[in-house]
Amino acid sequence: MEGDPVSLNSDLTEVKDKDVIQWTFENTLIAEINVTANRITVYDDVLDGRFRDRLKLDNQTGSLTITNTTTEHTGEYKLQINRVSKNFSLTVFDEVKSVKEGDSVTLNSDLTEMKDDDVIQWRFENTVIAEINVTADRFTVYDDVLDGRFRDRLKLDNQTGSLTITNTTTEHDGYYKLEGVSFSSKAFRVSVYDSVHCCGPTEAVIRLVLSALVGVATVIIVVYEIRSRRAERDQAHIHTSGSIEI
């Protein structure tokens, strides 16, 4: 989530004497360790300062932490250790949407209205699924892409650019991104769950506790019924015994 820190692990236990470790973002060097030169550097002023005061480099392992993340940090990272490389794909999103299968979900652009020269695009996993070009007066949903999983399910608000997905299925679970000319991009994580797997960890615990309480209540009622009937039977036995003695 935007604002959270994320650590990209080198998987090293320690840096060796002759190691040269470099971290790049979209082919731009952002951090470096040169053990021989005894140099540890973060280049946080590159790329218009989007990493300024956000990079922490572990001088023991070479791992990199990005703090206070924004959607501008979404992209491809590469770790080069001497001649060995490791790649990371990072997605930072603004909102998490959880929706039950069959329900609708709206991804809000947060715009009150679009400008005259706006061109905005909605993407699902890097595939364009909807587009607005105000200058060309064109509003388009590409609901036949991706084997038609969005067919007849996309509604585009021509005033704000917000996107609604109706009759959701688990195939719509994933990452969505809104890009435009006059505003910063937004990223969403949509989680679609079915009725069988509807509960998160917290809700599952609550359900278990409630089930346990209902079970205890049922046992109490059953025990009460057994004791009541036993008491009634004992009283009837006493009454019968007294009649015989008379």
Protein Blocks (a to p, Z undefined) as FASTA:
>chain_A
ZZiacdddehiabdcfklccdddeehiafbdcdfklopacddfkgghhlmgokaccdfkn
opacdehiafklgccddddehjaccdddddddfbdcdddehiacdddehiabdcfkbccd
ddeehiafbdcdfklopacddfkgghhlmgokaccdfknopacdehiafklgccdddddf
kbccdddddddddfklmccfklmmmmmmmmmmmmmmmmmmmmmmmmmmmmmmmmmmmmmm
mmmmZZ
